[in-house]
Amino acid sequence: MPRVIVDQSRCIGCGTCYKVCPSGVFVIKRGKSYPVNEDKCVMCRACITHCPTGAITIAHREEEHLKRLYGG
């Protein structure tokens, strides 16, 4: 299952991710983007490709768990 991460310090709330996401993963609240439907993410990377500030990353939850366990 993917984990969609928006770096709020880099997000400018332009809504590009919301517009390009075919799965409706994002909402814009108070001028920032938030992933609210991560389970619907198809990992097409459109949000990453189009984000003008590079604020979005996608990781597998399993990868995050392994990094915490073994470092990296």
C-alpha angles and dihedrals in degrees: 000000000000124000113211113206125193115193099221092199089062100036113104095185094241092146095228093129090050091051098046100040109104091197102052095241097148139065128184114228127172092348097309137095120244128185106228102159102045091150088066094055112122092190094239089145093221090133092053094046095049102037105112094208100039091240097144131080132170124209136169111250088229091057091053091050092051092048090054091048099044104018126239 
